[in-house]
Amino acid sequence: MKQPSMTRGINSLVFRWQDLGVRVEAERYTDDLEAELSFYFRDGASSEVYLDTARVNLLSSSVKASMAKRLTKNVPDVNWELILSAITEKVRTVARQGEPVQDIGKKPQHRRIDYLLWPILEKNQPTTIYGPGGSGKSYIAAYIACLVQFDTMGTVGGHQSWTPTQGNVLYLDWEASAETHQRRVWAIKEGLDIPNEETFWYRKCDQPLANDIYNIQGLVSEFNIQLVIIDSQMAAAGYGPDASQITQRYYNALRSLACTTLTLDHVSKEEWSKNSGEQSMGPYGSVSKFNRSRSQFEVRKSQEAEDDFIEMAFVHRKHNEGKLLKPMGIRINFMENEEGELEKVICENSNLSDSPALFKVQSLKQQMIDLLKRGPMDVKSMSDDLEANESSVRVALNRNKDTFIKLSEGKMAKWGIVTRG
């Protein structure tokens, strides 16, 4: 019997014996050689016929013998024992070999970081956006999905407008419904002037990601998904006594998808209520979340009752590769028709310096620049206005001589901003 051809997917192998008309799919295999096998047969020019599916221990001779006997009743002219032996050998090789060893240290072909959405989503790496509930994270995620799926330049990002590389998107939702996202995405497309009826993939979820990962791997492979969005990690991670272990399982599952991922996450209510200044609020739960995510953005919002917009600060808190981005101001405008239906969502840049609620998420240097735009000030006045330590203000002034200039001498010496001709 000839050796089969083999096609490899994400945790799946497809074997074909063209001369015998046999096709076998091996899915959800493990390194102890448990696998789900599905058998198909084509007799000459006839249509392919489904034969059977079973979860099989490929190391058990009795299990394989029983499986072969059952298949022989349907197709007696095929040596199913030899086919199962060949599958066992191939699955064992793939399941236990792991990733190949590579030599590193040579000059790379590309020395820049690759982004799926520049400069916020590093390609094939996990990124997290976290913040309080109701802060607009899901709208930002849907906006990002539209930029990537429809290859549309972003209208936010300050001086670094978000720029996509086109790729198919899968939105995994543990919190809302397809109807909710249908309204949001349509309104965002209207705001981006995308008139087409094209869509991206959405799936409502209720099981922990790690428990459902085989199905999700299948979707990523079938639809050539480049970006998976998880909304949200608190629900998708699962539950158990060891928060760190739960987080590790979550990120190992993400890694198995071999594509770019964006995770939305929450902060604890206690931390949210006590922290309204410039200090970072970490994502809820285990510190492993911070360690495993390659890049993290914190979202803070400002919204009053009856406002038809949200202003938010988009603050880069961590990046394993490259520098942190400056905080970005984003305004999400919600436009309704006379019947109160959401017609359009427009995302645009906003100036954090103009928002008393978001001003302090900026660096001390930027706060000082904004303050000195009003006129020269002494160190004490600046520290009082910014509610900052005087020594911190002095350090910032002396460390940034290209930005700040001393205009007078003495105890109450005043400082200004360097003007460039």
C-alpha positions, 0 to 999 in steps of 0.5 A: 500500500502506498504512503498517503499524502498528508495535509497539516492544519491547526491540531488537525491532519488530513490523510489521503490514499488516492489509489484507494479512494480513502480520506481520513481526518485526524483532529484534536490529537494529543501527545499521548496519541488520543485522536478523533478520526473521521473516515471517508471513502470514494469508489471510483467516480462516485461521490465521497461517502462518510463512513464513521467518526470515533475518538481513538487511542492509537496506542491500543491494539484492541481499539484499532482492531475493533475500529478496523473490523467496523470499517471493513463491514462498510468497505471490505476491499481496504486493509483498514488495519494498515491504514490505522497503523500508518495514521498512528505512525504519522500522528505520533511523529507530528504530536511529539516532535514539537516545533523544529529547532532553529539557528538564530543570531544571523542578520535578520531579513526584517529588523522592524517589528511586524504589525497587523495594525500599526502601531498597536497590534504586533503581528502573531502576538497577544495584545490586551486592552483593559479598563472598567466595564462600559469604557468603550472597549468593545467599540474600540475592538469592533473598530479595530476589526473593521480596520483590519477586515476591510483594510481601512486606514484608522481615523485615530492614533494622534500622529500615528494613525492606525494602519492595517494589513488586511486580514480576516477577523474572528470575533469571539464574544462571551458578553453580548450577542450577535444582534448587539455587534451587528448594530455596532459594526454597521454603525462603525462601517457607516462612520468609516464610509464603508458602504459594502455589505461585507462582514467578518466572522463572529461567534457567541461563546459560553465555554472557557477558551481552553476547553473550546480551543479545538473548535476555534482552531478549526475556524481559524484554519477554515477561514484563514483568520489573521486576527482573533478578538476575545471579549472578554478574558474574565469570562473566557479564561474559565474558573478554578482555585489557581488564578495563575494556572488558569491564565497560563492555560488561556495564553497557551490556548491563544498561542496555539492559534498562531495568529494575532490576538486582541484580548479585552479585559476588565479591572477590579471595581475596588481598584477602579473606584480608588484610582482616578489619577495617573497611576496604572490600573492593571487587568483584573486577577493574576499578575500572569496576565501582565507577564504573558500579554506582549503589549497592553493598553489601558482605557480610561473614559470620561462621559457625563449623563446625556452625552452622546459621545465617550472620550477616552485615554488609550494608554500604552502600559507594556510592550515587550518589543519596542518603546511605549507609545504616548497616551492617545485621546480618542472620542467615540461619537454616537449618532442616532436618527429621529427614532433613536436608532444608532445610525453612525459611530465616528471615532476621532482624535481628541486632545487629552489636555482639554479633558480634566478627567483624562489630563493626568494619564499623560506623562509628567513632561507632557502635563508640564508642557501643557501647563507652560503653554499658558505662560512661564511658571516657577517650580512650586506653582507647577508642582501645586497645579499638577499635584506633583512632587517638586523634586519630580518637576525639577528632574523633568525640567533639567532632564529635558533641556531641549523642551524647557528653558529657564527664563530667570534666576533665583528661588522663584525662577520661572521656566518656559517652553523652548521655541523653535524657529 
